[in-house]
């Protein structure tokens, strides 16, 4: 973003490219109204702000390009804080492109990715955490993800960060006074009270930081690998979870010879569900390659569902497969309990009896999957969750500086803590954008879609 001129008037297609009912071409900047006035069949200069008008977009020869609805929103009461024009045209690919190109011919510049939201940030319409929440809201693929993105967009995370800043600034002022006026008989809180206050704030910040692990899962989902020896019901379980016939189910061993994948929502979270080839000792070349891929999927997956046949004794292949698994991320399922229940006891913490064919205990299995997915099963009840790696990194850096401050205070050495306190506050400021470099801004907004 080093070469972006924020004084230009920008234009972009703000809806997905393709065929649809309508498309939106958006302009923002000091010349947005003047540029649109050259294209529109009516005099926009007479329109009041925050109104919408029917008319036609014309080329320089007054030929009609499209019939549209045009909205006008004058700054500073707009998304970007600048004058904004939105042209709602018909949703065909070519007609949308033609309207967009007319805006460029008449003085607008094509917007860079995220440049509308960047201008909203630069014009103090949003802080940086809120700006990042815009992209999170757009890409959210579950109701839980939408909830937390909306909360961050409404400023709940920013409010929490500002609370930490306020509390720490009060401590910083006392420490600075101790250092600057060591001979003065100034009355401040004791070292013990300052230490106690810092300890409380550090714990509050740690609690917020720890929400990142669940926040990442809520936004990105996890992967589940279904494994087992041949004919234990892996494909039936995949079909039961998906509620559709995704995997071929037969009595022939080795039917699934490659991994099959599909996306699924279980409870409140999204997953990539993987059905693997049955793992056994075999000399068949193609099946061996499928088994090799199955073992790789076990290593890479976040959660493993081991399927065992409850109607049969555990085989040598079963035990060899069990030895490959991490009990902490494995759910053992004894399948086919509609035919016979297993008497086997395994030293795994998560075991459930199911029937994939008859959908017995499948809901209980989903509960276990969600339980294994989250550090805190009550995460969905929170109002604020860290979902952004940059936020967690800055929060953790601030915590580390505060721990150094606390350790130095324990030795009654106030003169060594002021710099660390300043760095702690600086890290918090970078989250909401009051102390952030241009490189960070470039990294953030380059990940936005064009037109937002």
C-alpha positions, 0 to 999 in steps of 0.5 A: 500500500506504499503507492496508494494515493488516498486522495484519489476517487476509487471504484470497484465492483463490490459484488461477486463476479458472475450472473445474478439479479444485481451487481453493485459498483461502488465509488468513494472519494472527493470526486465520487459525486462529480464522476457519477454525475457524468454517467447518470441520466439525472442531476445527482448534485440535486440529490440529498444524502442517503437517498436512492434514485432510478435512472440510466447509466450513459456513455459519453455518446449518451447511449444507454448502458443500463437502467440502475438504482443509484445511492448517494451517501455523503461524507463524513456519514458514510462507510469510508467517511468520504462521499460514496456512490453505489450503482445497483445495475443488472447482474450480468458479467459484461454489463457490470464490467461496462458500468465499472469501466465507465467510472474509470473512464470518467476519472475514478481509479480501480480500488486496491483490495480492502481499500474502502475499509482502509479509508474507513480506518484512516478516517476513524470510522473503524479502528483496526480490530474492527476493520479486520472484523469486516473481513472475518464477517464476510468469510464467516461460514457458521453462525458462531463465526458470524456472532464473534465477527459481529461482536468484534465489528461492533467494538467489543474486543476494542473496548476490552483492549482499551480497558487494559490500556486504561488500567495499565496507563494508570500504573505506568504513570505511577512508575514514571513518577517514581523514577522521575521524582525519586526524592519527592515525598509523593503519595502513591499506591504501594509496590504491593498494591501495584503488583496485585493490580498488575497480576490481576490484569495479566490474568485477564489478558491471559484469559483473553489470549487463551480464547484464540485456540477456540476462536481459530477452530470456530472460524477455520474448522477442523479435520476428522479422519475415519479409520479402521480395518476393512469392513468395520463400517467406516464408509457407513459412518461417513454416510451417516454423519453426512446424511447422504451416500458419499462413500460406497458401502459393500461387503467386499474388503478393500472397496475404499482404496483412496481417501474420500473427503467432504465438508460437514457441519457438526453441532456449531463447527465446520469440519473436513471429513475424511474416509480412509482406506481400510488399514490391513496387511496386504500385498495388493499394490493399489490397496497398499498405496491407499493404506499409506495415504490413510496413515498420512491422514491419521498424522495430519488430522485434528481428530481421529475416529477409530471404527471397530466391529463390535460383532468380531474379536479384535484382530492383529490388524486392529491392534496394529492400527490402535498402536498408531493412534494418539489417544488424546485426539482419538474417539474409539467407536464400536460399530454394529451394536444393533447386531452385537455389543462388544465386551472389549476394554481399551485404554482410550479416554473417548469410547462410544458404542454406535450403529452407523447403519441404524444411526444409533448414538450418532448424536452422542458421537457428535457431542464427543467430536465437539468436546474434542474440538474445543479447549472450552466447551462453553466458548460459544457463550463468550462475547469476546474471542480472539480469532486473529493471530496478529491480535494474539501475538500482540497480546502475548507480547504485552503479557510478557512485558508485563511479567518482566515489569512484575518481576522487577517490581518484586525486587523494588526496582521501579527504574527498570520497569518503565520501558517494559511498561511502555512496550506493553502498552505499545503492543496493545495499541497495535491491536486497535491501530493507534500504533501500527506500521504501514507494513502491518496495514499492507499485510492486513488489507491486501487479504481483503476482497476488492470492493470492500 
